[in-house]
């Protein structure tokens, strides 16, 4: 299996682009709609840095479905692009 994978998704949201970007760049907001974030309601969370900025890390540890890992904001292109890296442990 390859060590790196790239996922690109597109969806149309009827809202101003900047408003959508400002919501999504906060990793804590992304958990409101992610299937895996809801797999274990008792999951332990840790946060390092300032959410919505490059270098912010959200870590989790949960049951077998949720697993353990972290997600980091690697690069932000204001109003256009959010690059993250997910590391499972």
FINU-898915 format. One record per residue (C-alpha): residue number from 1; x, y, z; residue in one letter. Coordinates in nm, 3 decimals. Each point is the difference from the previous one (the first is absolute). Example, Ala and Ser with C-alpha at 12.3 -4.5 7.8 and 13.67 -1.06 7.14 Angstrom:
// FINU-898915
<rec num="1" east="1.230" north="-0.450" up="0.780" residu="A"/>
<rec num="2" east="0.137" north="0.344" up="-0.066" residu="S"/>
//
This chain:
// FINU-898915
<rec num="1" east="0.000" north="0.000" up="0.000" residu="X"/>
<rec num="2" east="0.124" north="0.349" up="-0.081" residu="X"/>
<rec num="3" east="0.112" north="0.214" up="0.295" residu="X"/>
<rec num="4" east="-0.168" north="0.313" up="-0.137" residu="X"/>
<rec num="5" east="-0.354" north="0.046" up="-0.125" residu="X"/>
<rec num="6" east="-0.172" north="0.309" up="-0.132" residu="X"/>
<rec num="7" east="-0.371" north="0.063" up="0.031" residu="X"/>
<rec num="8" east="-0.170" north="0.284" up="-0.184" residu="X"/>
<rec num="9" east="-0.369" north="0.066" up="0.047" residu="X"/>
<rec num="10" east="-0.229" north="0.263" up="-0.146" residu="X"/>
<rec num="11" east="-0.343" north="0.115" up="0.108" residu="X"/>
<rec num="12" east="-0.209" north="0.304" up="-0.087" residu="X"/>
<rec num="13" east="-0.113" north="0.206" up="0.300" residu="X"/>
<rec num="14" east="-0.237" north="0.291" up="-0.050" residu="X"/>
<rec num="15" east="0.199" north="0.251" up="0.208" residu="X"/>
<rec num="16" east="0.278" north="0.251" up="-0.058" residu="X"/>
<rec num="17" east="0.335" north="-0.172" up="-0.056" residu="X"/>
<rec num="18" east="0.174" north="0.191" up="0.282" residu="X"/>
<rec num="19" east="-0.271" north="-0.098" up="0.250" residu="X"/>
<rec num="20" east="0.042" north="-0.371" up="-0.087" residu="X"/>
<rec num="21" east="0.380" north="0.027" up="0.015" residu="X"/>
<rec num="22" east="-0.009" north="0.173" up="0.340" residu="X"/>
<rec num="23" east="-0.219" north="-0.282" up="0.138" residu="X"/>
<rec num="24" east="0.202" north="-0.289" up="-0.148" residu="X"/>
<rec num="25" east="0.348" north="0.125" up="0.094" residu="X"/>
<rec num="26" east="-0.092" north="-0.065" up="0.365" residu="X"/>
<rec num="27" east="0.061" north="-0.372" up="0.052" residu="X"/>
<rec num="28" east="-0.240" north="-0.005" up="0.295" residu="X"/>
<rec num="29" east="-0.281" north="0.101" up="-0.240" residu="X"/>
<rec num="30" east="0.082" north="-0.284" up="-0.240" residu="X"/>
<rec num="31" east="-0.086" north="-0.256" up="0.270" residu="X"/>
<rec num="32" east="-0.363" north="0.117" up="-0.011" residu="X"/>
<rec num="33" east="-0.052" north="-0.188" up="-0.327" residu="X"/>
<rec num="34" east="0.273" north="-0.267" up="-0.017" residu="X"/>
<rec num="35" east="-0.125" north="-0.357" up="0.031" residu="X"/>
<rec num="36" east="0.313" north="-0.123" up="0.181" residu="X"/>
<rec num="37" east="-0.007" north="0.283" up="0.254" residu="X"/>
<rec num="38" east="-0.342" north="-0.125" up="0.110" residu="X"/>
<rec num="39" east="0.107" north="-0.368" up="0.025" residu="X"/>
<rec num="40" east="0.080" north="0.031" up="0.372" residu="X"/>
<rec num="41" east="-0.182" north="0.266" up="0.206" residu="X"/>
<rec num="42" east="0.240" north="-0.064" up="0.291" residu="X"/>
<rec num="43" east="0.314" north="0.058" up="-0.205" residu="X"/>
<rec num="44" east="0.284" north="0.194" up="0.168" residu="X"/>
<rec num="45" east="0.112" north="0.315" up="-0.184" residu="X"/>
<rec num="46" east="0.319" north="0.206" up="0.028" residu="X"/>
<rec num="47" east="0.075" north="0.329" up="-0.173" residu="X"/>
<rec num="48" east="0.341" north="0.158" up="-0.071" residu="X"/>
<rec num="49" east="0.032" north="0.352" up="-0.134" residu="X"/>
<rec num="50" east="-0.262" north="0.241" up="-0.129" residu="X"/>
<rec num="51" east="-0.286" north="-0.150" up="-0.199" residu="X"/>
<rec num="52" east="-0.027" north="0.140" up="-0.352" residu="X"/>
<rec num="53" east="0.375" north="0.062" up="-0.031" residu="X"/>
<rec num="54" east="0.280" north="-0.202" up="-0.161" residu="X"/>
<rec num="55" east="0.149" north="-0.246" up="0.246" residu="X"/>
<rec num="56" east="-0.317" north="-0.050" up="0.206" residu="X"/>
<rec num="57" east="-0.038" north="-0.366" up="0.102" residu="X"/>
<rec num="58" east="-0.311" north="-0.178" up="0.123" residu="X"/>
<rec num="59" east="0.069" north="-0.346" up="0.150" residu="X"/>
<rec num="60" east="-0.246" north="-0.270" up="0.096" residu="X"/>
<rec num="61" east="-0.012" north="-0.334" up="0.176" residu="X"/>
<rec num="62" east="-0.314" north="-0.212" up="0.007" residu="X"/>
<rec num="63" east="-0.159" north="-0.339" up="-0.042" residu="X"/>
<rec num="64" east="0.084" north="-0.247" up="-0.282" residu="X"/>
<rec num="65" east="-0.214" north="0.191" up="-0.253" residu="X"/>
<rec num="66" east="0.148" north="0.340" up="0.088" residu="X"/>
<rec num="67" east="0.358" north="-0.117" up="0.040" residu="X"/>
<rec num="68" east="0.286" north="0.232" up="0.088" residu="X"/>
<rec num="69" east="0.173" north="0.268" up="-0.203" residu="X"/>
<rec num="70" east="0.038" north="0.367" up="-0.075" residu="X"/>
<rec num="71" east="-0.080" north="0.254" up="-0.269" residu="X"/>
<rec num="72" east="0.218" north="0.302" up="-0.071" residu="X"/>
<rec num="73" east="-0.060" north="0.313" up="-0.208" residu="X"/>
<rec num="74" east="0.297" north="0.001" up="-0.237" residu="X"/>
<rec num="75" east="-0.079" north="0.293" up="-0.230" residu="X"/>
<rec num="76" east="-0.269" north="0.265" up="-0.038" residu="X"/>
<rec num="77" east="-0.061" north="0.205" up="-0.312" residu="X"/>
<rec num="78" east="-0.233" north="0.271" up="0.127" residu="X"/>
<rec num="79" east="-0.351" north="-0.040" up="-0.131" residu="X"/>
<rec num="80" east="0.093" north="-0.281" up="-0.241" residu="X"/>
<rec num="81" east="0.177" north="-0.308" up="0.137" residu="X"/>
<rec num="82" east="0.052" north="-0.198" up="0.322" residu="X"/>
<rec num="83" east="0.268" north="-0.271" up="0.004" residu="X"/>
<rec num="84" east="0.003" north="-0.245" up="0.291" residu="X"/>
<rec num="85" east="0.187" north="-0.313" up="0.088" residu="X"/>
<rec num="86" east="-0.157" north="-0.291" up="0.190" residu="X"/>
<rec num="87" east="0.228" north="-0.236" up="0.191" residu="X"/>
<rec num="88" east="-0.143" north="-0.320" up="0.150" residu="X"/>
<rec num="89" east="0.183" north="-0.177" up="0.283" residu="X"/>
//
